[in-house]
Amino acid sequence: MQSFFKQVVLSVSALFGLLAFGAMSAGAVTATQTSSVSAYFGELIGIITGDWQKYGGLFTYLQGNEYFMYVFLGIITIIPVIFALHLAIVGAKHFDHGGNQILFFPLFARIIHFIAAASFSALTITGLLIVTGHFFGGGPFIRLARYIHIFAAITATPAVLCMLIIWFKDMLPALCDIKWIFILGGYLSKKKVPIPAKKFNAGQKMWYWCAIPGGLLMLATGYIIWGFGAQLDYVRIAVMVHNVLGMIIVAFFLTHCYMSIFAIAGSLESMKTGYKPEEEVHILHSLHKYKPSDIKPAKHH
Ligand code: HEM
């Protein structure tokens, strides 16, 4: 209970910091808002591509030839195909859910994770719609996607900050991660042998260090693009960073969804109940040390 309140206090203070940040952003936008949304983006694109000095040329080349869009479309097609092949050839890992259960994700972590999961899902879908907007003829549908994108960014921010705080220590690199990377966490084999990993394995740590600092950088560049109060080249750099980092995060996000929904059968339960089967912990997190109070004994019928 004490750690729950500690986490709440830490995160609520982060939350207030963010609300102040959000209020400032809203203020910045109303100050710069032009007459209509289309005039606003017309002005933004005009400014970004108008001046060919410095980053204008590179941006116009990448954006003008729709390279950002093609790479995004490539990512959301190739990655699911690779995982569909993995599921068909190697298959999911199955563990006994009838035995003892180990507490892995306390209530607060699950609440925060749910907010992040919902926000990122909305950000990914609306981000892809914005990038492919002209296929949908732009207009009110894409404008709605932009508003949802901004709203989801604001809701994602406190969740990302809380995740940074509550999992920071467990996500720090460890020697066993090197061995995990060499065997790709045992996911290319059907055998169930103990895998060198503590609470989080190297793959989960890669996702964390991509989604959390990367997520904060996406928020910062998104703020510059949205408020476009910054200098011209900063807006151009922000747009390019937002696109390229967006590609990396979407690729990792799809991987995270595959690993947590398909690769380990029943893994989604751990984010609903907070508990993982003891067998799964002993195999996939064989170096994880847990307290006796974390064990929920098996129900004997
Ligand atoms: C629809 C989207 C998502 C689903 C279904 C999902 C599901 C899950 C599940 C089931 C776990 C427990 C995995 C395990 O330990 O075996 C998990 C862990 C985790 N999730 Fe998510 N998640 C989603 C989105 C996100 C997002 C957007 C973030 C970050 C911003 C995130 C960050 C994490 C982290 C850091 C962990 C712990 C380490 C890991 O398993 O990767 N998740 N998620």
Boltz pocket constraint, residues with backbone or C-beta under 6 A from the ligand:
constraints:
  - pocket:
      binder: B
      contacts: [[A, 113], [A, 116], [A, 117], [A, 118], [A, 120], [A, 121], [A, 160], [A, 163], [A, 167], [A, 200], [A, 203], [A, 204], [A, 205], [A, 207], [A, 208], [A, 211], [A, 212], [A, 215], [A, 256], [A, 257], [A, 259], [A, 260], [A, 261], [A, 264], [A, 267], [A, 268], [A, 269], [A, 270], [A, 271]]
      max_distance: 6.0
